[in-house]
Amino acid sequence: MKSFDFIVVGGGTSGTVTAEKLIKNGYSVLIIEEGKKNNNPLLSMPAGWIPMLDGSPYLKFYKSIPQTQLNNRQHDIAQAKILGGGSSVNGMVYMRGKPSDYNSWAEETGDKRWGWNSLIENYKRLENNQRLAGNFHGTEGPIKVSDPGYVAKGSDLYIKAMQKLGLPYNRDFNDGDQYGVGLMQYTIGDGKRSDTVSALINPIINDKNLQLKLNTIVTKVIIENKKAIGVETNSNGKIEKFYGQEIILTSGALITPKILMHSGIGEEKQLKKFGIEVIENLNGVGKNLQDHHEVPFISRAKAGYGYYKQNKGLRMLRNGIQYLLFKSGPVTSNGVDCCSFLNPENLKDKNNPKVKLYCVQIMYSDRDTKDIKQDHGVTLTPCIMNPKSRGEVTLSSSDPLDLPNINPNFLSHQEDIKTFVSSLKLAREVINTKPLSDIILEEILPGKDVRDDESLINYCKKMVKTNWHPVGTCKMGKDNDNMAVLNSNLQVRGIKNLRVFDVSMMPTIVAANTNAPAMAIADKATDIMLEGR
C-alpha cells in the first residue's frame, strides 16, 4: 500500500500551487481532481473562455435552493471541473483586493501572517508582471500578468466618462489603492492564458514525486482517533482508498465543506440528520458563505466600438488569423477591458470603494437575460465587493455523490440592496456622460421607466446573480470563535493532519476576483505548514 507525504484534494488553483511547492521541497504528493486535463486549445486563448460558459465539460453547474427573498428564484452557479481549476477556465482577471481586507483577517485570527504586508510577498513571488515592478509587484515568478492585449474603443470612452464624473485614472489596481478607473491586468502572457497547470505543473509533470488522479471524486477523509490518515474516492463507481501523512483540502468553498461533513466533521444536528457519525462537532462548516454578486445595466450602442460579432463570419476569420500569426487583436482580450472601484453613494469617497463597476462592450445576455438579443452595446455591471449577505452550504443527503444544497442568500441584507440601487442610478448617469453618451442609443435594462427605488429593487431581485467567487465556508479564526473551522495555520480544529488551503478559509471576502488570492493563500499556507515541519 503506497502512502504519500501529502494528498491534495482538488487540483484547482489552490491545489496546484500547493502541490508544486511541496514537490520542489522534495515531498511526494498525490493530487486528486474530479475533472480531467486541459487539452482544449480554445482555453489557452484569452477570448476562448466566453463560449465555454454555457454547457462546458470543464464546468460543473450547481443550482441554488429557491431564494425566498428573490421570489423563489434559483441561481446557476458554475465551478471549474478541470486540472488547474478556475485558473484554467476563468476570465483571467488579476486582482488582489485592498489592504483592509487582509488586515481584518489578521485581526480576526490574531495572526499578522494573514495581513496585507505579509501576503503581498506571496503575491510577488508568484508574479511575473509585464509592466509593473517595485514594492508591490514581482517580475520573476511563474504566473505571467499583463495589460490587455487589445482594448475596444468603447472601453476608452467609458474610462474618459468616469474621469469626467470625478474618478481618478488608476494605473494599478493591485498596489493597495483600488479607487478610480482604469484597465485591468490579466493572467495572460505572450497572448496566452497563464494558468497554474502551464506555469507550475507542466514543468514538474514527470517528477517521480508527483502523481495525478483525475476524473475522481473524494467522498470522505479517513479519520482514525481524530487524525486524518487518508481519503476514500469514487472513480466511475470504483471505490479506492489512498493514504498520506497530511491531507490538504482544496476543493473550493462549495465542496470542501461537503467533504468535511461527509467525513463526520460539521454541525452535529445536520450530520445526525443524515446518519453520519459525528467525529468533530464544528458548527461553522458550510456557514459564512459569501460571494460577489452583480446586477447588469444594459444599453444598446452604435456599431464599431465593442465586441459584438467579432466571433462571427469574416471577422472571426480575420481575428483568428491575426491571433495565430501575431498574437494580437480581439482574440487577446477576455472581453472585459476595464472597470472602476468606487462608492456609488459618494464618488469622492476614496477610502471605501464598495463596488467594482465592470464595463463590457456588448449587450451581454446570459441565462437571466436570455430574452435580450445580443447587439452592439455597453453593459455596465456593478458588483458588490464586500457584501453583507451571508449564505450557507448544507448536505442534501447521506450520499457523497449527491450535490450539496447551496443558499447564496443574495440581497438578504438591506445594505447590499441599498448599494445596488445607488449603483444602478450611477450606471444611468454614466451612460449619459460624454464621451460614452455619444455612442449610446438607448437603455434596455432596467429600462428608462424603471426609476423609483421600489422598481429598482424589484429589478435587482429579478436580475442579481453570482460573479463566481464563493468563499468563506470553512473560515479561520481564533480558538474562542465558535464558528471558526480552522486555526490560523489552516488546520481543521480538533483533527490532526487535516488542513484547508482554498478560499473557503476566508473569514470575509476580499474586494477582488478570487483566483489571484487563491494562489497567494495556498502559497502562504504551504510556507506556514513547511515551517511547522
C-alpha positions, 0 to 999 in steps of 0.5 A: 500500500503506497502512502504519500507525504501529502494528498491534495484534494482538488487540483484547482488553483489552490491545489496546484500551487500547493502541490508544486511547492511541496514537490520542489521541497522534495515531498511526494504528493498525490493530487486528486481532481474530479475533472480531467486535463486541459487539452482544449486549445480554445482555453489557452486563448484569452477570448476562448473562455466566453463560449465555454460558459454555457454547457462546458465539460470543464464546468460543473453547474450547481443550482441554488435552493429557491431564494425566498427573498428573490421570489423563489428564484434559483441561481446557476452557479458554475465551478471549474471541473478541470486540472488547474481549476478556475485558473484554467477556465476563468476570465483571467482577471488579476486582482488582489483586493485592498489592504483592509481586507487582509488586515481584518483577517489578521485581526480576526485570527490574531495572526499578522501572517494573514495581513496585507504586508505579509501576503503581498510577498506571496503575491510577488513571488508568484508574479511575473508582471509585464509592466509593473515592478517595485514594492508591490509587484514581482517580475520573476515568478511563474504566473505571467500578468499583463495589460490587455492585449487589445482594448475596444474603443468603447472601453476608452470612452467609458474610462474618459466618462468616469474621469469626467464624473470625478474618478481618478485614472488608476494605473494599478489596481493591485498596489493597495489603492483600488479607487478610480478607473482604469484597465485591468491586468490579466493572467495572460502572457505572450497572448496566452492564458497563464494558468497554474497547470502551464506555469507550475505543473507542466514543468514538474509533470514527470517528477517521480514525486508527483502523481495525478488522479483525475476524473475522481471524486473524494467522498470522505477523509479517513479519520482514525482517533481524530487524525486524518490518515487518508481519503476514500474516492469514487472513480466511475463507481470504483471505490479506492482508498489512498493514504498520506501523512497530511491531507490538504483540502482544496476543493473550493468553498462549495465542496470542501465543506461537503467533504468535511461533513461527509467525513463526520466533521460539521454541525452535529444536528445536520450530520445526525440528520443524515446518519453520519457519525459525528467525529468533530462537532464544528458548527461553522462548516458550510456557514459564512458563505459569501460571494460577489454578486452583480446586477447588469445595466444594459444599453444598446450602442452604435456599431464599431466600438465593442465586441459584438460579432467579432466571433462571427463570419469574416471577422472571426476569420480575420481575428483568428488569423491575426491571433495565430500569426501575431498574437494580437487583436480581439482574440487577446482580450477576455472581453472585459477591458476595464472597470472602476472601484468606487462608492456609488453613494459618494464618488469622492469617497476614496477610502471605501470603494464598495463596488467594482463597476465592470464595463463590457462592450456588448449587450451581454445576455446570459441565462437571466437575460436570455430574452435580450438579443445580443447587439452592439452595446455597453453593459455596465455591471456593478458588483458588490465587493464586500457584501453583507449577505451571508449564505450557507452550504448544507448536505442534501443527503447521506450520499457523497455523490449527491450535490450539496444544497447551496443558499447564496442568500443574495440581497438578504441584507438591506445594505447590499440592496441599498448599494445596488440601487445607488449603483444602478442610478450611477450606471444611468448617469454614466451612460449619459456622460460624454464621451460614452453618451455619444455612442449610446442609443438607448437603455434596455435594462432596467429600462428608462421607466424603471426609476423609483427605488421600489422598481429598482429593487424589484429589478435587482431581485429579478436580475442579481446573480453570482460573479463566481467567487464563493468563499468563506465556508470553512473560515479561520479564526481564533480558538474562542470563535465558535464558528471558526473551522480552522486555526490560523495555520489552516488546520481543521480544529480538533483533527490532526493532519487535516488542513484547508488551503482554498478560499473557503478559509476566508473569514470575509471576502476580499474586494477582488476576483478570487483566483489571484488570492487563491494562489497567494493563500495556498502559497502562504499556507504551504510556507506556514505548514513547511515551517511547522515541519 
